[in-house]
Amino acid sequence: MKNTNGQSLRCQVEKWLAPSHAMHVHVTRFGRTAGNGRRYVCVETSSPAGARSLFFFRHDDGRWSVFPPTVNWRKSTAEHLLVQVAATTFW
């Protein structure tokens, strides 16, 4: 795994949600995306001013970001074509 340079999940939560000691921070959802199976986490902070939540996405290099990873369209298209060819060849 590459060096994440401050892009761990904890660093990203602190950067984007800026929780203080008086705030409660918790994960409300987590799982994998439907299309490509990449990990995501929804983190919520709550304070007297209200609640805030953000989704964070894990990238292939191990870093976390509020932006989802880009899709490699060439790879996805090639895999889709291979599945179609295999389906028509064997059926």
C-alpha positions in Angstrom: 0.0 0.0 0.0 1.3 3.5 -0.8 1.8 6.3 1.7 -1.6 8.0 2.2 0.0 11.3 3.2 -2.7 12.4 5.6 -5.6 10.9 3.7 -6.5 8.3 6.2 -10.2 8.1 7.1 -9.5 9.8 10.5 -7.6 12.7 8.8 -10.4 13.2 6.2 -13.1 13.2 8.9 -11.1 15.9 10.8 -10.5 17.9 7.7 -14.1 17.9 6.3 -16.3 17.7 9.5 -13.9 19.4 12.0 -15.3 17.6 15.0 -14.5 19.2 18.4 -14.3 17.3 21.7 -17.9 18.3 22.4 -19.2 16.7 19.2 -20.2 13.0 18.8 -18.7 11.3 15.8 -20.0 8.0 14.5 -20.3 5.8 11.4 -23.9 5.6 10.3 -23.4 3.5 7.1 -20.6 1.5 5.5 -20.3 -1.1 2.8 -19.3 -1.5 -0.8 -20.6 0.4 -3.9 -22.8 -1.6 -6.2 -20.9 -1.2 -9.5 -17.3 -1.8 -8.5 -17.4 -3.0 -4.9 -15.3 -0.2 -3.5 -15.6 0.6 0.2 -17.5 3.6 1.5 -18.3 5.0 4.9 -20.8 7.6 6.0 -19.7 9.5 9.1 -21.9 11.8 11.1 -21.1 14.5 13.6 -23.7 15.9 16.0 -23.5 18.9 18.2 -26.1 21.4 19.7 -26.0 23.2 16.3 -27.2 20.1 14.4 -25.9 17.1 12.6 -23.6 16.9 9.6 -22.7 13.8 7.6 -20.5 13.0 4.7 -19.6 9.9 2.6 -16.0 8.9 2.3 -14.7 6.6 -0.4 -11.6 4.3 -0.3 -9.3 4.5 -3.3 -7.1 1.7 -4.8 -4.0 3.3 -3.2 -5.5 3.1 0.3 -6.4 6.7 0.7 -9.9 8.0 1.7 -11.6 10.9 0.0 -15.0 12.6 -0.2 -14.8 12.1 -4.0 -15.5 8.6 -5.3 -12.7 6.9 -7.3 -12.9 7.5 -11.1 -14.0 4.5 -13.1 -11.5 3.0 -15.6 -13.9 3.0 -18.5 -11.6 1.2 -20.8 -11.2 -1.7 -18.4 -15.0 -1.7 -17.6 -15.8 -1.7 -21.3 -13.3 -4.5 -22.1 -14.6 -6.6 -19.2 -18.2 -6.1 -20.3 -17.3 -7.1 -23.9 -15.5 -10.2 -22.7 -18.6 -11.2 -20.7 -20.8 -10.7 -23.7 -18.5 -12.7 -26.0 -18.3 -15.5 -23.5 -22.0 -15.6 -23.1 -22.7 -15.8 -26.8 -19.9 -18.3 -27.4 -20.9 -20.8 -24.7 -24.7 -20.6 -25.1 
